[in-house]
Amino acid sequence: MTNNEPTIKGDHSPNFRRLPRILFVSECTSARTAMAEYYMSKMGEGMMDVMSAGIDVTPLDQRAIKSMQEDDSDIREYTGRVASKDIMEWADIIIVLCEQGGKVHPYISDGSIRKDWPIPNPAREAKDDKDIEAFNKVRDNIKRRVQQFLTAIKLSRR
């Protein structure tokens, strides 16, 4: 996961050869975006470029860090980004990680595809500030969806 802002806007022409660009977007950057970017980067390494952003940039929730560590994954270096127009234009596929997809209305450029993954905000689902069970459920849900997404891409390339 890098904190590099995109410098080249997406060329969505079918004749332009490059890795597909996947962007995860949520209303904040405290858990879901970091988890999704981490899993897609690790499991899809070499298959695509991945970034994530939020409508609001918020610090990582310590429960998200702990939940990911329980899965031998380290997101402590993650830095949230604002879902700017340049970042949105960079993406080929924009995956919105909100329980209610209408809550986040990212700019979608011509040629980009929007997918909604209705995943609840674990901070709102947790019983208290020590409860990481909601974070574990969200982590497992995101990991499963990323695996399914990558399987679909692999099958489409046959």
Phi and psi restraints in degrees (value plus and minus 20) as a CYANA .aco file:
   2 THR   PHI    -138.2   -98.2
   2 THR   PSI     143.7   183.7
   3 ASN   PHI    -124.3   -84.3
   3 ASN   PSI      -0.1    39.9
   4 ASN   PHI     -93.0   -53.0
   4 ASN   PSI     110.5   150.5
   5 GLU   PHI     -99.0   -59.0
   5 GLU   PSI     126.4   166.4
   6 PRO   PHI     -84.4   -44.4
   6 PRO   PSI     117.9   157.9
   7 THR   PHI    -126.8   -86.8
   7 THR   PSI     -37.8     2.2
   8 ILE   PHI    -139.0   -99.0
   8 ILE   PSI     105.4   145.4
   9 LYS   PHI     -89.9   -49.9
   9 LYS   PSI     130.7   170.7
  10 GLY   PHI     -83.0   -43.0
  10 GLY   PSI     115.2   155.2
  11 ASP   PHI    -124.6   -84.6
  11 ASP   PSI      86.2   126.2
  12 HIS   PHI    -109.0   -69.0
  12 HIS   PSI      -2.9    37.1
  13 SER   PHI     -89.8   -49.8
  13 SER   PSI     115.3   155.3
  14 PRO   PHI     -85.8   -45.8
  14 PRO   PSI     -35.6     4.4
  15 ASN   PHI    -108.5   -68.5
  15 ASN   PSI     -26.6    13.4
  16 PHE   PHI    -109.9   -69.9
  16 PHE   PSI      98.9   138.9
  17 ARG   PHI    -115.0   -75.0
  17 ARG   PSI      96.7   136.7
  18 ARG   PHI    -184.8  -144.8
  18 ARG   PSI     150.9   190.9
  19 LEU   PHI     -89.4   -49.4
  19 LEU   PSI     124.8   164.8
  20 PRO   PHI     -83.6   -43.6
  20 PRO   PSI     129.2   169.2
  21 ARG   PHI    -131.6   -91.6
  21 ARG   PSI     101.1   141.1
  22 ILE   PHI    -130.4   -90.4
  22 ILE   PSI     111.7   151.7
  23 LEU   PHI    -144.7  -104.7
  23 LEU   PSI     106.5   146.5
  24 PHE   PHI    -117.3   -77.3
  24 PHE   PSI     113.6   153.6
  25 VAL   PHI    -151.3  -111.3
  25 VAL   PSI     121.5   161.5
  26 SER   PHI    -166.0  -126.0
  26 SER   PSI     157.0   197.0
  27 GLU   PHI     -93.1   -53.1
  27 GLU   PSI     -42.4    -2.4
  28 CYS   PHI    -164.6  -124.6
  28 CYS   PSI     153.4   193.4
  29 THR   PHI    -137.2   -97.2
  29 THR   PSI       8.3    48.3
  30 SER   PHI    -105.5   -65.5
  30 SER   PSI     -38.0     2.0
  31 ALA   PHI    -174.4  -134.4
  31 ALA   PSI     -86.8   -46.8
  32 ARG   PHI     -80.6   -40.6
  32 ARG   PSI     -63.6   -23.6
  33 THR   PHI     -84.8   -44.8
  33 THR   PSI     -60.8   -20.8
  34 ALA   PHI     -84.9   -44.9
  34 ALA   PSI     -63.0   -23.0
  35 MET   PHI     -82.8   -42.8
  35 MET   PSI     -67.9   -27.9
  36 ALA   PHI     -84.3   -44.3
  36 ALA   PSI     -64.5   -24.5
  37 GLU   PHI     -82.7   -42.7
  37 GLU   PSI     -62.2   -22.2
  38 TYR   PHI     -80.6   -40.6
  38 TYR   PSI     -73.5   -33.5
  39 TYR   PHI     -83.6   -43.6
  39 TYR   PSI     -63.2   -23.2
  40 MET   PHI     -86.2   -46.2
  40 MET   PSI     -58.5   -18.5
  41 SER   PHI     -84.7   -44.7
  41 SER   PSI     -62.5   -22.5
  42 LYS   PHI     -96.2   -56.2
  42 LYS   PSI     -69.3   -29.3
  43 MET   PHI     -96.6   -56.6
  43 MET   PSI     -47.2    -7.2
  44 GLY   PHI    -126.7   -86.7
  44 GLY   PSI       0.7    40.7
  45 GLU   PHI     -74.4   -34.4
  45 GLU   PSI     109.0   149.0
  46 GLY   PHI      65.1   105.1
  46 GLY   PSI     -29.0    11.0
  47 MET   PHI    -118.1   -78.1
  47 MET   PSI     -43.4    -3.4
  48 MET   PHI    -183.6  -143.6
  48 MET   PSI     144.0   184.0
  49 ASP   PHI    -119.5   -79.5
  49 ASP   PSI     120.3   160.3
  50 VAL   PHI    -151.0  -111.0
  50 VAL   PSI     122.0   162.0
  51 MET   PHI    -168.7  -128.7
  51 MET   PSI     145.1   185.1
  52 SER   PHI    -162.0  -122.0
  52 SER   PSI     139.6   179.6
  53 ALA   PHI    -177.2  -137.2
  53 ALA   PSI     145.1   185.1
  54 GLY   PHI    -153.1  -113.1
  54 GLY   PSI     137.8   177.8
  55 ILE   PHI     -84.8   -44.8
  55 ILE   PSI     -60.2   -20.2
  56 ASP   PHI    -138.5   -98.5
  56 ASP   PSI     117.4   157.4
  57 VAL   PHI    -110.1   -70.1
  57 VAL   PSI     100.1   140.1
  58 THR   PHI    -146.7  -106.7
  58 THR   PSI     132.1   172.1
  59 PRO   PHI     -85.9   -45.9
  59 PRO   PSI     135.0   175.0
  60 LEU   PHI     -80.9   -40.9
  60 LEU   PSI     116.4   156.4
  61 ASP   PHI     -96.1   -56.1
  61 ASP   PSI     112.1   152.1
  62 GLN   PHI     -80.4   -40.4
  62 GLN   PSI     -48.4    -8.4
  63 ARG   PHI     -89.7   -49.7
  63 ARG   PSI     -52.3   -12.3
  64 ALA   PHI     -87.2   -47.2
  64 ALA   PSI     -62.8   -22.8
  65 ILE   PHI     -80.2   -40.2
  65 ILE   PSI     -66.6   -26.6
  66 LYS   PHI     -84.6   -44.6
  66 LYS   PSI     -62.5   -22.5
  67 SER   PHI     -80.4   -40.4
  67 SER   PSI     -64.8   -24.8
  68 MET   PHI     -87.2   -47.2
  68 MET   PSI     -57.3   -17.3
  69 GLN   PHI     -81.9   -41.9
  69 GLN   PSI     -54.2   -14.2
  70 GLU   PHI     -84.0   -44.0
  70 GLU   PSI     -40.7    -0.7
  71 ASP   PHI    -124.2   -84.2
  71 ASP   PSI       3.2    43.2
  72 ASP   PHI      35.0    75.0
  72 ASP   PSI      18.2    58.2
  73 SER   PHI    -146.1  -106.1
  73 SER   PSI     119.8   159.8
  74 ASP   PHI    -140.2  -100.2
  74 ASP   PSI      93.1   133.1
  75 ILE   PHI    -131.7   -91.7
  75 ILE   PSI      -7.2    32.8
  76 ARG   PHI     -80.1   -40.1
  76 ARG   PSI     -47.7    -7.7
  77 GLU   PHI    -105.8   -65.8
  77 GLU   PSI     -22.8    17.2
  78 TYR   PHI     -83.0   -43.0
  78 TYR   PSI     115.2   155.2
  79 THR   PHI    -145.0  -105.0
  79 THR   PSI     104.3   144.3
  80 GLY   PHI     -89.9   -49.9
  80 GLY   PSI     132.9   172.9
  81 ARG   PHI    -144.3  -104.3
  81 ARG   PSI     134.4   174.4
  82 VAL   PHI    -101.4   -61.4
  82 VAL   PSI     119.2   159.2
  83 ALA   PHI     -95.4   -55.4
  83 ALA   PSI      55.2    95.2
  84 SER   PHI     -98.8   -58.8
  84 SER   PSI     147.4   187.4
  85 LYS   PHI     -81.5   -41.5
  85 LYS   PSI     -59.8   -19.8
  86 ASP   PHI     -82.3   -42.3
  86 ASP   PSI     -62.4   -22.4
  87 ILE   PHI     -85.4   -45.4
  87 ILE   PSI     -61.1   -21.1
  88 MET   PHI     -85.1   -45.1
  88 MET   PSI     -58.2   -18.2
  89 GLU   PHI     -90.5   -50.5
  89 GLU   PSI     -44.7    -4.7
  90 TRP   PHI     -85.4   -45.4
  90 TRP   PSI     -53.0   -13.0
  91 ALA   PHI    -102.2   -62.2
  91 ALA   PSI     122.9   162.9
  92 ASP   PHI    -110.1   -70.1
  92 ASP   PSI     -60.0   -20.0
  93 ILE   PHI    -147.1  -107.1
  93 ILE   PSI     106.5   146.5
  94 ILE   PHI    -130.9   -90.9
  94 ILE   PSI      99.3   139.3
  95 ILE   PHI    -127.3   -87.3
  95 ILE   PSI      96.8   136.8
  96 VAL   PHI    -112.3   -72.3
  96 VAL   PSI     102.3   142.3
  97 LEU   PHI    -122.3   -82.3
  97 LEU   PSI      39.8    79.8
  98 CYS   PHI    -147.9  -107.9
  98 CYS   PSI     123.7   163.7
  99 GLU   PHI     -79.9   -39.9
  99 GLU   PSI     -58.6   -18.6
 100 GLN   PHI    -131.7   -91.7
 100 GLN   PSI      85.5   125.5
 101 GLY   PHI     -77.0   -37.0
 101 GLY   PSI     -49.9    -9.9
 102 GLY   PHI     -91.7   -51.7
 102 GLY   PSI     -31.3     8.7
 103 LYS   PHI     -87.1   -47.1
 103 LYS   PSI     -52.8   -12.8
 104 VAL   PHI    -135.5   -95.5
 104 VAL   PSI     102.4   142.4
 105 HIS   PHI    -136.3   -96.3
 105 HIS   PSI      57.1    97.1
 106 PRO   PHI     -91.5   -51.5
 106 PRO   PSI     133.0   173.0
 107 TYR   PHI     -85.3   -45.3
 107 TYR   PSI     107.6   147.6
 108 ILE   PHI    -134.3   -94.3
 108 ILE   PSI      96.8   136.8
 109 SER   PHI     -98.9   -58.9
 109 SER   PSI     143.8   183.8
 110 ASP   PHI     -79.0   -39.0
 110 ASP   PSI     113.2   153.2
 111 GLY   PHI      72.5   112.5
 111 GLY   PSI     -32.6     7.4
 112 SER   PHI    -107.8   -67.8
 112 SER   PSI     135.2   175.2
 113 ILE   PHI    -137.2   -97.2
 113 ILE   PSI     116.3   156.3
 114 ARG   PHI    -125.1   -85.1
 114 ARG   PSI     112.3   152.3
 115 LYS   PHI    -144.1  -104.1
 115 LYS   PSI     120.8   160.8
 116 ASP   PHI    -128.5   -88.5
 116 ASP   PSI     105.1   145.1
 117 TRP   PHI    -132.6   -92.6
 117 TRP   PSI      79.1   119.1
 118 PRO   PHI     -92.7   -52.7
 118 PRO   PSI      69.3   109.3
 119 ILE   PHI    -137.0   -97.0
 119 ILE   PSI     105.6   145.6
 120 PRO   PHI     -88.1   -48.1
 120 PRO   PSI     133.8   173.8
 121 ASN   PHI     -92.7   -52.7
 121 ASN   PSI      96.0   136.0
 122 PRO   PHI     -85.1   -45.1
 122 PRO   PSI     -46.5    -6.5
 123 ALA   PHI     -84.9   -44.9
 123 ALA   PSI     -52.8   -12.8
 124 ARG   PHI     -99.0   -59.0
 124 ARG   PSI     -44.9    -4.9
 125 GLU   PHI    -106.1   -66.1
 125 GLU   PSI     -42.5    -2.5
 126 ALA   PHI     -88.0   -48.0
 126 ALA   PSI     125.7   165.7
 127 LYS   PHI     -92.4   -52.4
 127 LYS   PSI     -56.2   -16.2
 128 ASP   PHI    -176.8  -136.8
 128 ASP   PSI    -196.8  -156.8
 129 ASP   PHI     -96.5   -56.5
 129 ASP   PSI     -18.2    21.8
 130 LYS   PHI    -126.5   -86.5
 130 LYS   PSI     -35.4     4.6
 131 ASP   PHI     -94.9   -54.9
 131 ASP   PSI      96.7   136.7
 132 ILE   PHI    -129.2   -89.2
 132 ILE   PSI     -17.9    22.1
 133 GLU   PHI     -79.1   -39.1
 133 GLU   PSI     -62.0   -22.0
 134 ALA   PHI     -82.5   -42.5
 134 ALA   PSI     -56.4   -16.4
 135 PHE   PHI     -88.5   -48.5
 135 PHE   PSI     -57.9   -17.9
 136 ASN   PHI     -84.3   -44.3
 136 ASN   PSI     -60.0   -20.0
 137 LYS   PHI     -84.6   -44.6
 137 LYS   PSI     -64.2   -24.2
 138 VAL   PHI     -85.1   -45.1
 138 VAL   PSI     -63.8   -23.8
 139 ARG   PHI     -76.2   -36.2
 139 ARG   PSI     -69.3   -29.3
 140 ASP   PHI     -85.2   -45.2
 140 ASP   PSI     -57.1   -17.1
 141 ASN   PHI     -84.2   -44.2
 141 ASN   PSI     -67.4   -27.4
 142 ILE   PHI     -83.3   -43.3
 142 ILE   PSI     -64.8   -24.8
 143 LYS   PHI     -80.1   -40.1
 143 LYS   PSI     -63.2   -23.2
 144 ARG   PHI     -83.9   -43.9
 144 ARG   PSI     -63.7   -23.7
 145 ARG   PHI     -85.0   -45.0
 145 ARG   PSI     -59.7   -19.7
 146 VAL   PHI     -83.1   -43.1
 146 VAL   PSI     -63.8   -23.8
 147 GLN   PHI     -80.6   -40.6
 147 GLN   PSI     -63.1   -23.1
 148 GLN   PHI     -84.3   -44.3
 148 GLN   PSI     -62.1   -22.1
 149 PHE   PHI     -80.5   -40.5
 149 PHE   PSI     -66.8   -26.8
 150 LEU   PHI     -86.4   -46.4
 150 LEU   PSI     -56.8   -16.8
 151 THR   PHI     -82.7   -42.7
 151 THR   PSI     -62.6   -22.6
 152 ALA   PHI     -82.7   -42.7
 152 ALA   PSI     -59.8   -19.8
 153 ILE   PHI     -86.2   -46.2
 153 ILE   PSI     -63.4   -23.4
 154 LYS   PHI     -82.1   -42.1
 154 LYS   PSI     -61.6   -21.6
 155 LEU   PHI     -86.8   -46.8
 155 LEU   PSI     -54.6   -14.6
 156 SER   PHI     -91.9   -51.9
 156 SER   PSI     -37.7     2.3
 157 ARG   PHI    -109.7   -69.7
 157 ARG   PSI     -23.6    16.4
